[in-house]
Amino acid sequence: MTNRIQVLLLAGVVFSFLTLSGCGSDSRTGEELAPTDPESQVMGQPESLDSPENPTISEGRTSAPMLPVYFDFDDSSIRDDQVDRIVTNGDFMKENNEVSVRIEGNTDPRGTNEYNMALGERRALSAKNYLQNLGIDENRLTTISYGEERILLHGHDELSYAQNRRDDFVIIE
């Protein structure tokens, strides 16, 4: 009886092997498989790889032509190397009096959600105060904190963290 089971089992394994290992063959050569007319294989209109003339986003989630402002770890003060960016944003707002802006405070993912929401708010308020000191009317500026909720780079390295510690400046329609 066990001999019969062993023979059936062996036959099943051999049958499965032969069934699954067989592959179809195509007698055509590689040249025959390649399309003969490249134009006949086009799927749609070609797209330009050039940047649009009037982009709506500059960096991060910031509306062009404004620039995001980046922060040091666990800090909400405007860094010296970021002053030119916030001044550029202020100049744009001075030239476009009808524009209102939402300043979105962001953090890297380190720390608790509650802490990061508070830090993002402090960063947004810091930028708002800086713009007000440049002469921008407070009524044209709103703030919101996204904390770590709107990560741009999901890496776990300093470059990714640094890109996520920012204020975005979004034009409100």
C-alpha positions as YAML, in Angstrom:
chain: A
units: angstrom
residues:
- id: 1
  name: MET
  ca: [0.00, 0.00, 0.00]
- id: 2
  name: THR
  ca: [2.76, 2.46, 0.87]
- id: 3
  name: ASN
  ca: [4.55, 1.44, -2.30]
- id: 4
  name: ARG
  ca: [1.52, 2.45, -4.34]
- id: 5
  name: ILE
  ca: [1.30, 5.86, -2.56]
- id: 6
  name: GLN
  ca: [4.99, 6.50, -3.22]
- id: 7
  name: VAL
  ca: [4.59, 5.68, -6.91]
- id: 8
  name: LEU
  ca: [1.53, 7.96, -7.20]
- id: 9
  name: LEU
  ca: [3.32, 10.76, -5.37]
- id: 10
  name: LEU
  ca: [6.38, 10.41, -7.61]
- id: 11
  name: ALA
  ca: [4.19, 10.36, -10.72]
- id: 12
  name: GLY
  ca: [2.41, 13.52, -9.53]
- id: 13
  name: VAL
  ca: [5.69, 15.34, -8.93]
- id: 14
  name: VAL
  ca: [7.07, 14.34, -12.35]
- id: 15
  name: PHE
  ca: [3.82, 15.34, -14.07]
- id: 16
  name: SER
  ca: [3.82, 18.73, -12.27]
- id: 17
  name: PHE
  ca: [7.44, 19.32, -13.18]
- id: 18
  name: LEU
  ca: [6.87, 18.55, -16.83]
- id: 19
  name: THR
  ca: [3.70, 20.64, -16.99]
- id: 20
  name: LEU
  ca: [5.17, 23.71, -15.32]
- id: 21
  name: SER
  ca: [8.61, 23.63, -16.93]
- id: 22
  name: GLY
  ca: [7.42, 23.46, -20.50]
- id: 23
  name: CYS
  ca: [7.60, 26.73, -22.36]
- id: 24
  name: GLY
  ca: [6.33, 27.74, -25.71]
- id: 25
  name: SER
  ca: [8.75, 28.62, -28.40]
- id: 26
  name: ASP
  ca: [8.52, 31.34, -30.95]
- id: 27
  name: SER
  ca: [10.38, 30.53, -34.12]
- id: 28
  name: ARG
  ca: [10.61, 34.19, -35.08]
- id: 29
  name: THR
  ca: [13.98, 35.90, -34.63]
- id: 30
  name: GLY
  ca: [14.56, 39.12, -32.64]
- id: 31
  name: GLU
  ca: [14.49, 41.13, -35.86]
- id: 32
  name: GLU
  ca: [11.06, 39.82, -36.72]
- id: 33
  name: LEU
  ca: [9.76, 40.76, -33.27]
- id: 34
  name: ALA
  ca: [10.90, 44.39, -33.51]
- id: 35
  name: PRO
  ca: [8.41, 46.84, -35.00]
- id: 36
  name: THR
  ca: [9.23, 47.69, -38.57]
- id: 37
  name: ASP
  ca: [7.63, 51.17, -38.53]
- id: 38
  name: PRO
  ca: [8.43, 53.16, -35.37]
- id: 39
  name: GLU
  ca: [5.70, 55.72, -36.16]
- id: 40
  name: SER
  ca: [3.04, 53.00, -36.05]
- id: 41
  name: GLN
  ca: [3.88, 52.33, -32.38]
- id: 42
  name: VAL
  ca: [3.31, 55.91, -31.12]
- id: 43
  name: MET
  ca: [0.75, 55.94, -28.30]
- id: 44
  name: GLY
  ca: [-0.06, 59.63, -28.22]
- id: 45
  name: GLN
  ca: [1.24, 63.13, -28.76]
- id: 46
  name: PRO
  ca: [4.85, 63.69, -27.68]
- id: 47
  name: GLU
  ca: [5.20, 65.89, -24.60]
- id: 48
  name: SER
  ca: [7.74, 68.64, -24.16]
- id: 49
  name: LEU
  ca: [10.29, 68.17, -21.41]
- id: 50
  name: ASP
  ca: [10.77, 71.93, -21.11]
- id: 51
  name: SER
  ca: [9.59, 73.68, -17.95]
- id: 52
  name: PRO
  ca: [6.42, 75.72, -18.35]
- id: 53
  name: GLU
  ca: [6.93, 79.47, -18.77]
- id: 54
  name: ASN
  ca: [4.73, 80.32, -15.78]
- id: 55
  name: PRO
  ca: [5.03, 77.48, -13.27]
- id: 56
  name: THR
  ca: [2.55, 77.50, -10.40]
- id: 57
  name: ILE
  ca: [4.87, 75.76, -7.93]
- id: 58
  name: SER
  ca: [8.49, 76.81, -7.36]
- id: 59
  name: GLU
  ca: [9.86, 74.53, -4.61]
- id: 60
  name: GLY
  ca: [8.06, 72.30, -2.20]
- id: 61
  name: ARG
  ca: [4.46, 73.44, -2.22]
- id: 62
  name: THR
  ca: [5.24, 77.14, -2.54]
- id: 63
  name: SER
  ca: [3.49, 79.15, -5.26]
- id: 64
  name: ALA
  ca: [5.84, 80.62, -7.83]
- id: 65
  name: PRO
  ca: [7.58, 83.04, -7.92]
- id: 66
  name: MET
  ca: [7.85, 82.93, -4.13]
- id: 67
  name: LEU
  ca: [10.30, 80.65, -2.35]
- id: 68
  name: PRO
  ca: [9.99, 78.39, 0.69]
- id: 69
  name: VAL
  ca: [11.99, 79.23, 3.79]
- id: 70
  name: TYR
  ca: [13.96, 76.45, 5.51]
- id: 71
  name: PHE
  ca: [14.67, 76.05, 9.22]
- id: 72
  name: ASP
  ca: [17.22, 74.41, 11.48]
- id: 73
  name: PHE
  ca: [16.30, 71.37, 13.54]
- id: 74
  name: ASP
  ca: [13.93, 72.21, 16.42]
- id: 75
  name: ASP
  ca: [14.06, 75.95, 15.61]
- id: 76
  name: SER
  ca: [11.54, 78.48, 14.38]
- id: 77
  name: SER
  ca: [13.74, 81.52, 13.81]
- id: 78
  name: ILE
  ca: [14.50, 82.72, 10.28]
- id: 79
  name: ARG
  ca: [18.07, 81.64, 9.45]
- id: 80
  name: ASP
  ca: [20.49, 84.22, 8.06]
- id: 81
  name: ASP
  ca: [20.82, 82.28, 4.80]
- id: 82
  name: GLN
  ca: [17.01, 82.35, 4.37]
- id: 83
  name: VAL
  ca: [16.53, 86.12, 4.77]
- id: 84
  name: ASP
  ca: [16.91, 86.76, 1.02]
- id: 85
  name: ARG
  ca: [14.14, 84.22, 0.33]
- id: 86
  name: ILE
  ca: [11.65, 85.84, 2.67]
- id: 87
  name: VAL
  ca: [12.59, 89.30, 1.39]
- id: 88
  name: THR
  ca: [11.94, 88.03, -2.16]
- id: 89
  name: ASN
  ca: [8.49, 86.87, -1.01]
- id: 90
  name: GLY
  ca: [7.84, 90.24, 0.63]
- id: 91
  name: ASP
  ca: [8.90, 92.11, -2.52]
- id: 92
  name: PHE
  ca: [6.54, 89.97, -4.59]
- id: 93
  name: MET
  ca: [3.66, 90.74, -2.23]
- id: 94
  name: LYS
  ca: [4.46, 94.48, -2.31]
- id: 95
  name: GLU
  ca: [4.36, 94.43, -6.12]
- id: 96
  name: ASN
  ca: [1.10, 92.44, -6.13]
- id: 97
  name: ASN
  ca: [-1.20, 94.11, -3.61]
- id: 98
  name: GLU
  ca: [-4.15, 91.86, -4.52]
- id: 99
  name: VAL
  ca: [-2.26, 88.70, -3.50]
- id: 100
  name: SER
  ca: [-2.96, 87.03, -0.16]
- id: 101
  name: VAL
  ca: [-0.73, 84.25, 1.09]
- id: 102
  name: ARG
  ca: [-1.16, 81.26, 3.38]
- id: 103
  name: ILE
  ca: [2.07, 80.42, 5.21]
- id: 104
  name: GLU
  ca: [2.22, 76.68, 5.84]
- id: 105
  name: GLY
  ca: [4.56, 75.57, 8.62]
- id: 106
  name: ASN
  ca: [6.13, 72.12, 8.21]
- id: 107
  name: THR
  ca: [8.50, 69.92, 10.20]
- id: 108
  name: ASP
  ca: [10.50, 66.77, 9.70]
- id: 109
  name: PRO
  ca: [8.95, 63.58, 11.14]
- id: 110
  name: ARG
  ca: [11.08, 63.44, 14.27]
- id: 111
  name: GLY
  ca: [9.20, 64.26, 17.47]
- id: 112
  name: THR
  ca: [5.58, 63.74, 18.49]
- id: 113
  name: ASN
  ca: [2.68, 64.89, 16.33]
- id: 114
  name: GLU
  ca: [1.64, 67.43, 18.96]
- id: 115
  name: TYR
  ca: [5.13, 68.89, 19.25]
- id: 116
  name: ASN
  ca: [5.55, 69.10, 15.47]
- id: 117
  name: MET
  ca: [2.17, 70.82, 15.02]
- id: 118
  name: ALA
  ca: [3.23, 73.46, 17.57]
- id: 119
  name: LEU
  ca: [6.68, 73.85, 15.96]
- id: 120
  name: GLY
  ca: [5.11, 74.22, 12.49]
- id: 121
  name: GLU
  ca: [2.82, 76.94, 13.86]
- id: 122
  name: ARG
  ca: [5.77, 78.80, 15.43]
- id: 123
  name: ARG
  ca: [7.61, 78.64, 12.10]
- id: 124
  name: ALA
  ca: [4.62, 79.99, 10.18]
- id: 125
  name: LEU
  ca: [4.13, 82.79, 12.70]
- id: 126
  name: SER
  ca: [7.83, 83.65, 12.53]
- id: 127
  name: ALA
  ca: [7.59, 84.13, 8.76]
- id: 128
  name: LYS
  ca: [4.34, 86.08, 9.12]
- id: 129
  name: ASN
  ca: [5.95, 88.44, 11.64]
- id: 130
  name: TYR
  ca: [8.97, 88.90, 9.37]
- id: 131
  name: LEU
  ca: [6.75, 89.79, 6.41]
- id: 132
  name: GLN
  ca: [4.75, 92.21, 8.56]
- id: 133
  name: ASN
  ca: [8.02, 93.89, 9.57]
- id: 134
  name: LEU
  ca: [8.76, 94.26, 5.85]
- id: 135
  name: GLY
  ca: [5.48, 96.19, 5.47]
- id: 136
  name: ILE
  ca: [3.04, 93.47, 4.38]
- id: 137
  name: ASP
  ca: [-0.48, 93.97, 5.78]
- id: 138
  name: GLU
  ca: [-1.43, 91.32, 8.34]
- id: 139
  name: ASN
  ca: [-4.83, 90.85, 6.64]
- id: 140
  name: ARG
  ca: [-3.08, 89.42, 3.57]
- id: 141
  name: LEU
  ca: [-1.32, 86.71, 5.59]
- id: 142
  name: THR
  ca: [-2.76, 83.58, 7.16]
- id: 143
  name: THR
  ca: [-0.93, 80.73, 8.84]
- id: 144
  name: ILE
  ca: [-1.48, 77.03, 9.26]
- id: 145
  name: SER
  ca: [0.67, 74.26, 10.66]
- id: 146
  name: TYR
  ca: [0.89, 70.88, 8.99]
- id: 147
  name: GLY
  ca: [3.62, 69.65, 11.31]
- id: 148
  name: GLU
  ca: [4.94, 66.41, 9.83]
- id: 149
  name: GLU
  ca: [1.78, 65.69, 7.80]
- id: 150
  name: ARG
  ca: [3.02, 67.05, 4.45]
- id: 151
  name: ILE
  ca: [6.41, 65.45, 4.07]
- id: 152
  name: LEU
  ca: [8.16, 66.14, 0.75]
- id: 153
  name: LEU
  ca: [11.03, 63.67, 1.09]
- id: 154
  name: HIS
  ca: [10.40, 60.43, 2.96]
- id: 155
  name: GLY
  ca: [14.07, 59.53, 3.50]
- id: 156
  name: HIS
  ca: [15.58, 59.10, 6.93]
- id: 157
  name: ASP
  ca: [18.67, 61.21, 6.33]
- id: 158
  name: GLU
  ca: [19.62, 64.79, 7.04]
- id: 159
  name: LEU
  ca: [18.96, 65.99, 3.48]
- id: 160
  name: SER
  ca: [15.38, 64.70, 3.62]
- id: 161
  name: TYR
  ca: [14.83, 66.12, 7.09]
- id: 162
  name: ALA
  ca: [16.21, 69.52, 6.03]
- id: 163
  name: GLN
  ca: [13.84, 69.73, 3.01]
- id: 164
  name: ASN
  ca: [10.87, 69.00, 5.26]
- id: 165
  name: ARG
  ca: [11.70, 71.74, 7.83]
- id: 166
  name: ARG
  ca: [10.18, 74.62, 5.89]
- id: 167
  name: ASP
  ca: [7.48, 77.23, 5.47]
- id: 168
  name: ASP
  ca: [5.59, 77.11, 2.18]
- id: 169
  name: PHE
  ca: [4.01, 80.29, 0.83]
- id: 170
  name: VAL
  ca: [0.79, 79.53, -1.06]
- id: 171
  name: ILE
  ca: [-1.15, 82.17, -2.97]
- id: 172
  name: ILE
  ca: [-4.80, 82.17, -1.92]
- id: 173
  name: GLU
  ca: [-7.22, 82.67, -4.80]
...
